Structures are given as C-alpha cells and as structure tokens.
Amino acid sequence: DEEACQQAKTYFYRAKDMEDPGEKVFLYQRGLRICPQSPRAHAELAEAYARFCETREAIGKWREVLRYDPDYPGGRERLQVLQDHLANAKNATSSKKKRVQ
C-alpha cells in the first residue's frame, strides 16, 4: 500500500547513499519487506549484489524487477549480461576442472 511504500522510501534513500555494500544490501532488503512492489528498489538491490559479486542474487532481483515492470529501462539487457557472466564463469570452472583431471 502507499503508506507502507512511503515508509520504505526511508530505507531506500539511506541505502542509495550507503558506501558499505553489506549495509546497502541490508537496507534495500528491509525496505523491500515493507514495499516489495518497487521495481527501482529491486534494481538497486540487484546492482548492489552484482558489485558484491553475488551474481545469482543479482539475477534473481532483476527477474523481480521485470516481474513488477516488464518494460523497466535496461532491465532485460542487464539481466542478460549477468546471465552471460554466470554462464561464462561456469564454463571457465568446468574447463579448469577438465584440465586438472
């Protein structure tokens, strides 16, 4: 509801200015528990996860963004980049394991 989302904005604004990635993630998560339908907050959290090298979590958040707003600017492209990054990382790991064996 609108009142809850107004309350959540306090957390979102604090998170946006936060330098510490762990604190940034915590604040976005806290705000999203109050107002889960904010595509922008999901996008900001996704990017915090990506900077924290938590690619799977970032992908999940971008999927949430697109669930709430299928036309979110740059959302599909960013999701694809992260999925490609994850696939490439898996392939690199798989190749290393084959060389070691």
C-alpha positions, 0 to 999 in steps of 0.5 A, a space after each residue: 500500500 502507499 503508506 507502507 511504500 512511503 515508509 520504505 522510501 526511508 530505507 531506500 534513500 539511506 541505502 542509495 547513499 550507503 558506501 558499505 555494500 553489506 549495509 546497502 544490501 541490508 537496507 534495500 532488503 528491509 525496505 523491500 519487506 515493507 514495499 516489495 512492489 518497487 521495481 527501482 528498489 529491486 534494481 538497486 538491490 540487484 546492482 548492489 549484489 552484482 558489485 558484491 559479486 553475488 551474481 545469482 542474487 543479482 539475477 534473481 532481483 532483476 527477474 523481480 524487477 521485470 516481474 513488477 515492470 516488464 518494460 523497466 529501462 535496461 532491465 532485460 539487457 542487464 539481466 542478460 549480461 549477468 546471465 552471460 557472466 554466470 554462464 561464462 564463469 561456469 564454463 571457465 570452472 568446468 574447463 579448469 576442472 577438465 584440465 586438472 583431471 
